[in-house]
Amino acid sequence: MDAFVSRLVVEQREALGPLYSFFSESAWARYRSEPEACDFVFGNPHDPLVPGFADALRRWSDPQDKDWFAYKFSEPAAQEIVARSLRARTGIAYEPADVAMTNGAFAGLGVALRAVIDPGDEVIFSVPPWFFYETVVRAVGAVPVRVPIRPEGFDLDLDAIAAAITPWTRAIIVNSPNNPTGRIYPADQLRALAAVLTEASARNGRPIYLVSDEAYCRIVFDGRDCPSPTAFYPFSFLIYTYGKTLLTPGQRIGYVAIPPSMPGREAVRDALFAAQLMHGYAFPNALLQHALGDLEGLSIDVGRLQARRDRVVAGLRASGYEVVEPEGAFYVLARSPEPDDLAFAERLGERRVFVLPGTVFEMPGWFRISLTANDGMVERALPLFAEVYRAVGEEKGVFALAS
């Protein structure tokens, strides 16, 4: 890159190298707009818009006062809607003032970290991660610290987390339901994590904050519960975005919420507000805040999404793939039949089936399927998944003896 570009930007570009390459050089980049493309790469909508969403935006776009579209911070009406929703979902007595409205979870993560991070502090997150955690951590001047999850069950490795904590550890990011694994961390695991953080905070003489990324907390399968880590640890930030539940990722509204158990709660509220200004005015636009009362009750059809999960998992397993059945979120993980997951994704891509290779999210040898593809894509793609699996096996001689 140009010598005058900042070193941080260069570092970020290098860290996101596999993702940049996928964006610009893969079969997905070349063919994704073709009519028969089966796009399982990102959580973009491929079904009709959630009923009621467009009507809500139209309804609230008619100005009701002279300041309707003026500069906005966190609108009190939106804060009240969120606090009421959180009280119902978590049983925790959130107040409207505990809620900082943000333009999505991406901004919410940055705002929460910026509120408590000093340059050189360390932030822990689990691997495989959402691929922008490192970007957010470095952007606030912190040092990313990766801790692998447990390979069996994809649970948090509490011993490894404890071992990774140093005197400079200031925060840990936890994502449940998890992207990409679909794991929902159970209450006993979150309670044990809280004990680890409490002991380490006392040892360090300053709190380690838990940043709970709950973007998918309303997308859970098989009647499961999704406990919030904020119920078990006072030094917590709850991050949420409506973009997943509504499947409108281009309309960015979310929030950061702090539980009433947070010590120094009023000072933290002030810090969040300052962080939103410092982070590039990280408030959602006026229209989305005005419409939130209507949007709060809307959702994609999770039952239909679960049926699609079942179809994909069963179809891939029938073809021979090793597949992880997600408990929540809207992704399915499968192991690539060849070690080079990038090459395997290209094989599929040449057949106009697009998946996200595991190397992009630090899980080489695997690939991720987004369930936000529509049913027609699923039915077109499953025979092609089987065809490619068999082609790889024939090249390796796996099927030669059976023929």
Sequence and secondary structure as in RCSB ss.txt:
>XXXX:A:sequence
MDAFVSRLVVEQREALGPLYSFFSESAWARYRSEPEACDFVFGNPHDPLVPGFADALRRWSDPQDKDWFAYKFSE
PAAQEIVARSLRARTGIAYEPADVAMTNGAFAGLGVALRAVIDPGDEVIFSVPPWFFYETVVRAVGAVPVRVPIR
PEGFDLDLDAIAAAITPWTRAIIVNSPNNPTGRIYPADQLRALAAVLTEASARNGRPIYLVSDEAYCRIVFDGRD
CPSPTAFYPFSFLIYTYGKTLLTPGQRIGYVAIPPSMPGREAVRDALFAAQLMHGYAFPNALLQHALGDLEGLSI
DVGRLQARRDRVVAGLRASGYEVVEPEGAFYVLARSPEPDDLAFAERLGERRVFVLPGTVFEMPGWFRISLTAND
GMVERALPLFAEVYRAVGEEKGVFALAS
>XXXX:A:secstr
  TTS HHHHHHHHHTHHHHHHHHHSHHHHHTTSTT EE SSS   S   TTHHHHHHHHTS SSTTTTS  SS 
HHHHHHHHHHHHHHH     GGGEEEESSHHHHHHHHHHHH  TT EEEEEES  TTHHHHHHHTT EEEEEE  
TTTT   HHHHHHH  TTEEEEEEESS TTT     HHHHHHHHHHHHHHHHHHTS  EEEEE TTTT B TT  
   GGGT SSEEEEEEHHHHTT TTS  EEEE  TT TTHHHHHHHHHHHHHHTT     HHHHHTHHHHTT   
 HHHHHHHHHHHHHHHHHHT  EE  SBSSEEEEE SSS HHHHHHHHHHTTEE EEGGGGT TTEEEEETTS H
HHHHHHHHHHHHHHHHHHHHHTTTTTT 
